Amino acid sequence: MSETAARRTYLTKSAAFASIAVAIFLVGLKLWASIETGSTAMLGSLADSALDMVASLATLIGVWIAAQPADENHRFGHGKAESLSAMFQVMLIALSAAAIAFRAAVRLAEGGRTSAAAEGIGVSVIAIIATLALLAWQRYVIERTGSVAIGADHMHYQSDLLLNLAVIAALVLDQFAGFAEADPVFGLAIAAWLLWGAWRAASEAVDNLMDREWPEEKRLRFVELAAKHPELSNLHDLRTRASGTRDFVQFHVDLPGSMTVEEAHDIIERVEEDLGSHFPNMELLIHIDPEGHVDEPGNSLVEKDEFEKLEKD
């Protein structure tokens, strides 16, 4: 393993372990607060932290498996392990949100009140401070590694800030403003937030598993860099996908039919080296067509002349 790859692995694993440590700390703290306050909003925040712990464990496992090199049975690598762990997390989040919504609806019907608001507020403030510290470290790691898994975990913990603020608001409104329905209402809002987060996570995971094309901005940047090589005349049939932290790209290019195999090979090697320097986690496959070759007619997936499309944009 190269020094750069080893450093990247160290940083991503450290962020995953930090996430697990913070989640364990918050689960213990919020479990005590939920018992003391009887707050549905606090219970929802506890459930979210418990799911954070499971999600962080799944992230660590996903990062570790995805970092494994390709082998005889997985020649394209193990990158999709991250998406599989994300789908597991989504199922847990959906079940938890349903349970929180049910409990909140029951408390709303019964008109129950919370207690020990000061303890609940104090716990939420501590949770916010711990989460901010974790987010700072995750941001540092993401800037230096570009890890998709840590990036997803970072987005999830950002939502925790809103959840903890919601718990504080619910307890204040209930205990000090006399709005007894505040706690179960905020509990329902937290359940809805969890479901929305689950939907977004599922969408990203499914896109990865279904080999969705790169975002248009990233795809356009690749074509712009390829256009700097005059040898890549009539670049067409460009296809892109991502698998975990790995990118896969393939396209066709026209070269003179009189060119020798060795000459064509040297050109493609130079192109691959240059494009690979801009997309370091990319595996590139270039298919050579003789000039004048016409692709199979009627194939709607064949894309002609990427450079012309670039000029029109």
C-alpha positions as a printed NumPy array, in Angstrom:
array([[  0.   ,   0.   ,   0.   ],
       [  1.379,   3.43 ,  -0.959],
       [  1.985,   6.128,   1.644],
       [ -0.938,   8.177,   0.29 ],
       [ -3.313,   5.215,   0.385],
       [ -2.14 ,   4.285,   3.89 ],
       [ -2.721,   7.852,   5.079],
       [ -6.188,   7.876,   3.552],
       [ -7.066,   4.576,   5.228],
       [ -5.811,   5.874,   8.576],
       [ -7.871,   9.073,   8.349],
       [-11.11 ,   7.38 ,   7.268],
       [-10.839,   4.738,   9.986],
       [-10.042,   7.369,  12.616],
       [-13.16 ,   9.315,  11.625],
       [-15.273,   6.15 ,  11.799],
       [-13.9  ,   5.248,  15.258],
       [-14.476,   8.815,  16.482],
       [-18.065,   8.601,  15.236],
       [-18.61 ,   5.32 ,  17.128],
       [-17.112,   6.755,  20.343],
       [-19.344,   9.846,  20.231],
       [-22.425,   7.722,  19.5  ],
       [-21.758,   5.399,  22.463],
       [-21.277,   8.395,  24.77 ],
       [-24.52 ,  10.033,  23.582],
       [-26.553,   6.82 ,  23.813],
       [-25.629,   6.413,  27.49 ],
       [-26.304,  10.079,  28.234],
       [-29.671,  10.205,  26.435],
       [-30.831,   6.888,  27.896],
       [-30.478,   8.4  ,  31.354],
       [-32.188,  11.626,  30.224],
       [-35.102,   9.721,  28.617],
       [-35.743,   7.872,  31.874],
       [-35.53 ,  11.079,  33.891],
       [-37.725,  13.257,  31.647],
       [-40.13 ,  10.802,  30.012],
       [-39.824,  12.969,  26.905],
       [-40.864,  11.521,  23.562],
       [-38.612,  14.032,  21.802],
       [-35.684,  12.909,  23.963],
       [-36.609,   9.282,  23.22 ],
       [-36.527,  10.119,  19.527],
       [-33.115,  11.718,  19.946],
       [-31.947,   8.615,  21.865],
       [-33.158,   6.371,  19.053],
       [-31.342,   8.538,  16.518],
       [-28.104,   8.31 ,  18.524],
       [-28.51 ,   4.53 ,  18.833],
       [-28.943,   4.375,  15.08 ],
       [-25.916,   6.633,  14.713],
       [-23.925,   4.028,  16.602],
       [-25.145,   1.225,  14.348],
       [-24.639,   3.421,  11.275],
       [-21.108,   4.298,  12.367],
       [-20.3  ,   0.613,  12.861],
       [-21.728,  -0.129,   9.418],
       [-19.702,   2.771,   7.991],
       [-16.519,   1.386,   9.539],
       [-17.236,  -2.066,   8.121],
       [-18.151,  -0.585,   4.742],
       [-15.   ,   1.563,   4.613],
       [-12.843,  -1.416,   5.597],
       [-14.365,  -3.792,   3.019],
       [-14.433,  -1.153,   0.26 ],
       [-10.72 ,  -0.502,   0.831],
       [ -9.854,  -4.118,   0.104],
       [ -8.133,  -4.604,  -3.274],
       [ -9.807,  -6.417,  -6.132],
       [ -9.506, -10.195,  -5.991],
       [-10.362, -13.177,  -8.187],
       [-14.014, -13.127,  -7.148],
       [-14.43 ,  -9.315,  -7.122],
       [-12.359,  -8.016, -10.026],
       [-13.978,  -4.561,  -9.88 ],
       [-13.162,  -4.199,  -6.178],
       [-15.436,  -4.078,  -3.142],
       [-16.667,  -0.478,  -3.351],
       [-20.372,  -1.32 ,  -3.264],
       [-20.014,  -2.618,   0.295],
       [-20.634,   0.982,   1.391],
       [-23.993,   1.065,  -0.397],
       [-25.025,  -2.281,   1.083],
       [-24.248,  -1.016,   4.587],
       [-26.239,   2.141,   3.813],
       [-29.311,   0.079,   2.864],
       [-29.015,  -1.782,   6.177],
       [-28.948,   1.553,   7.99 ],
       [-32.   ,   2.766,   6.074],
       [-34.081,  -0.207,   7.239],
       [-33.143,   0.442,  10.874],
       [-33.931,   4.155,  10.581],
       [-37.351,   3.483,   9.037],
       [-38.312,   1.016,  11.785],
       [-37.154,   3.394,  14.51 ],
       [-39.019,   6.353,  13.008],
       [-42.23 ,   4.299,  12.872],
       [-41.869,   3.322,  16.557],
       [-41.202,   6.938,  17.604],
       [-44.191,   8.207,  15.617],
       [-46.461,   5.605,  17.25 ],
       [-45.316,   6.5  ,  20.777],
       [-45.654,  10.226,  20.04 ],
       [-49.212,   9.736,  18.72 ],
       [-50.167,   7.819,  21.879],
       [-48.728,  10.532,  24.143],
       [-50.456,  13.215,  22.117],
       [-53.785,  11.449,  22.626],
       [-53.128,  10.972,  26.364],
       [-51.844,  14.524,  26.881],
       [-48.816,  13.367,  28.911],
       [-46.339,  15.854,  30.391],
       [-42.557,  15.654,  30.679],
       [-40.465,  16.167,  33.803],
       [-36.904,  17.099,  34.758],
       [-36.617,  19.567,  31.874],
       [-33.32 ,  20.988,  33.18 ],
       [-31.641,  17.57 ,  32.93 ],
       [-32.986,  17.043,  29.419],
       [-31.814,  20.453,  28.257],
       [-28.382,  19.932,  29.814],
       [-27.975,  16.579,  28.078],
       [-28.956,  18.102,  24.735],
       [-26.407,  20.911,  25.138],
       [-23.655,  18.362,  25.886],
       [-24.759,  16.351,  22.837],
       [-24.518,  19.446,  20.63 ],
       [-20.96 ,  20.189,  21.823],
       [-19.825,  16.577,  21.263],
       [-21.436,  16.507,  17.816],
       [-19.778,  19.783,  16.779],
       [-16.371,  18.359,  17.738],
       [-17.029,  15.217,  15.695],
       [-18.231,  17.225,  12.682],
       [-15.022,  19.292,  12.755],
       [-12.851,  16.163,  12.605],
       [-15.012,  14.574,   9.903],
       [-14.747,  17.739,   7.81 ],
       [-10.947,  17.61 ,   8.141],
       [-10.904,  13.978,   6.991],
       [-13.308,  14.568,   4.074],
       [-11.204,  17.459,   2.746],
       [ -8.131,  15.21 ,   2.65 ],
       [ -9.634,  11.91 ,   1.525],
       [-12.882,  12.652,  -0.325],
       [-14.398,   9.599,   1.378],
       [-18.013,   9.026,   0.319],
       [-18.763,   6.951,   3.423],
       [-17.444,   9.543,   5.871],
       [-19.221,  12.25 ,   3.869],
       [-22.547,  10.449,   4.319],
       [-21.881,   9.99 ,   8.034],
       [-21.034,  13.693,   8.252],
       [-24.38 ,  14.655,   6.724],
       [-26.194,  12.374,   9.173],
       [-24.52 ,  13.95 ,  12.213],
       [-25.355,  17.399,  10.909],
       [-29.022,  16.462,  11.276],
       [-28.332,  15.526,  14.914],
       [-27.741,  19.188,  15.698],
       [-31.303,  19.953,  14.608],
       [-32.672,  17.009,  16.588],
       [-31.002,  18.158,  19.805],
       [-32.249,  21.7  ,  19.287],
       [-35.746,  20.268,  18.763],
       [-35.53 ,  18.404,  22.086],
       [-34.545,  21.617,  23.891],
       [-37.434,  23.494,  22.269],
       [-39.921,  20.745,  23.173],
       [-38.863,  20.651,  26.836],
       [-38.875,  24.449,  27.167],
       [-42.327,  24.791,  25.614],
       [-43.71 ,  21.95 ,  27.728],
       [-42.239,  22.815,  31.13 ],
       [-41.993,  26.603,  30.995],
       [-44.683,  27.665,  28.512],
       [-47.332,  25.115,  29.502],
       [-47.668,  23.72 ,  25.969],
       [-48.179,  20.056,  26.901],
       [-48.472,  18.922,  23.289],
       [-45.054,  20.279,  22.362],
       [-43.152,  17.12 ,  23.277],
       [-45.191,  14.596,  21.229],
       [-45.476,  17.073,  18.342],
       [-41.7  ,  17.43 ,  18.228],
       [-41.476,  13.633,  18.529],
       [-43.586,  13.31 ,  15.368],
       [-41.41 ,  15.921,  13.644],
       [-38.264,  13.979,  14.553],
       [-39.808,  10.764,  13.18 ],
       [-40.613,  12.57 ,   9.926],
       [-37.029,  13.916,   9.782],
       [-35.628,  10.422,  10.26 ],
       [-37.802,   9.074,   7.451],
       [-36.677,  11.883,   5.136],
       [-33.044,  11.091,   5.952],
       [-33.688,   7.401,   5.293],
       [-35.215,   8.244,   1.896],
       [-32.206,  10.34 ,   0.878],
       [-29.729,   7.705,   2.041],
       [-31.655,   4.985,   0.207],
       [-31.731,   7.043,  -3.006],
       [-27.95 ,   7.526,  -2.958],
       [-27.305,   3.863,  -2.174],
       [-29.644,   2.661,  -4.927],
       [-28.016,   5.034,  -7.445],
       [-24.642,   3.516,  -6.586],
       [-25.883,  -0.063,  -6.771],
       [-27.659,   0.63 , -10.084],
       [-24.515,   2.172, -11.656],
       [-26.019,   5.613, -12.158],
       [-24.03 ,   7.965, -14.394],
       [-21.804,  10.601, -12.802],
       [-23.385,  13.966, -11.949],
       [-23.436,  16.157, -15.049],
       [-20.909,  18.629, -13.613],
       [-18.346,  15.902, -12.928],
       [-18.982,  14.278, -16.298],
       [-18.521,  17.63 , -18.067],
       [-15.215,  18.212, -16.26 ],
       [-13.955,  14.848, -17.505],
       [-14.858,  15.7  , -21.104],
       [-13.173,  19.119, -20.787],
       [ -9.935,  17.462, -19.643],
       [-10.163,  14.835, -22.391],
       [-10.643,  17.603, -24.982],
       [ -7.107,  18.816, -24.246],
       [ -5.796,  15.722, -26.039],
       [ -6.025,  16.205, -29.84 ],
       [ -5.606,  12.437, -30.314],
       [ -9.049,  11.873, -28.799],
       [-10.925,  12.92 , -31.92 ],
       [-14.594,  12.034, -31.941],
       [-14.701,  10.758, -28.35 ],
       [-17.996,   8.897, -28.089],
       [-19.939,   6.245, -26.183],
       [-18.78 ,   7.698, -22.865],
       [-20.056,   5.728, -19.87 ],
       [-19.364,   6.477, -16.215],
       [-20.264,   4.988, -12.852],
       [-19.073,   4.944,  -9.255],
       [-18.588,   2.098,  -6.806],
       [-17.843,   3.29 ,  -3.297],
       [-14.743,   5.471,  -3.55 ],
       [-13.801,   4.089,  -6.995],
       [-14.836,   5.589, -10.335],
       [-15.136,   3.604, -13.564],
       [-15.062,   5.236, -17.004],
       [-15.048,   3.876, -20.528],
       [-15.318,   5.477, -23.959],
       [-14.537,   4.919, -27.65 ],
       [-12.046,   6.999, -29.637],
       [-11.123,   7.118, -33.344],
       [ -7.511,   6.575, -34.413],
       [ -6.071,   6.208, -37.957],
       [ -6.356,   2.685, -39.287],
       [ -2.75 ,   2.885, -40.534],
       [ -1.41 ,   3.391, -36.994],
       [  0.473,   0.463, -35.486],
       [ -0.701,  -1.244, -32.315],
       [  2.344,   0.049, -30.47 ],
       [  1.727,   3.648, -31.56 ],
       [ -1.926,   3.457, -30.528],
       [ -0.937,   1.89 , -27.215],
       [  1.53 ,   4.701, -26.45 ],
       [ -1.122,   7.351, -27.133],
       [ -3.694,   5.654, -24.91 ],
       [ -1.109,   5.214, -22.135],
       [ -0.364,   8.973, -22.149],
       [ -4.081,   9.809, -22.094],
       [ -4.787,   7.396, -19.24 ],
       [ -1.895,   8.767, -17.189],
       [ -3.052,  12.37 , -17.603],
       [ -6.746,  11.742, -16.923],
       [ -5.835,   9.469, -14.016],
       [ -3.862,  12.312, -12.403],
       [ -7.085,  14.376, -12.278],
       [ -9.27 ,  11.455, -11.174],
       [ -6.917,   9.391,  -8.963],
       [ -9.534,   6.828,  -7.898],
       [-10.614,   6.082, -11.463],
       [-10.287,   2.941, -13.545],
       [-10.322,   3.907, -17.238],
       [-11.043,   1.692, -20.227],
       [-10.559,   3.137, -23.74 ],
       [-11.779,   1.292, -26.832],
       [-10.084,   2.195, -30.129],
       [-12.124,   2.458, -33.336],
       [-10.555,   2.927, -36.802],
       [-11.394,   6.29 , -38.332],
       [-14.632,   6.121, -40.297],
       [-16.058,   3.303, -38.187],
       [-19.824,   3.572, -37.645],
       [-21.297,   2.179, -34.445],
       [-24.246,  -0.168, -34.529],
       [-27.278,   1.812, -35.79 ],
       [-30.315,   2.022, -33.57 ],
       [-28.369,   1.779, -30.307],
       [-29.768,   4.646, -28.229],
       [-26.985,   4.305, -25.65 ],
       [-24.224,   5.163, -28.119],
       [-23.243,   8.798, -27.614],
       [-21.672,  10.602, -30.534],
       [-19.1  ,  13.365, -30.454],
       [-18.8  ,  14.428, -26.826],
       [-16.682,  17.42 , -27.851],
       [-19.515,  18.84 , -29.989],
       [-21.871,  18.518, -27.039],
       [-19.303,  20.325, -24.901],
       [-19.132,  23.254, -27.359],
       [-22.952,  23.536, -27.408],
       [-23.077,  23.656, -23.584]])
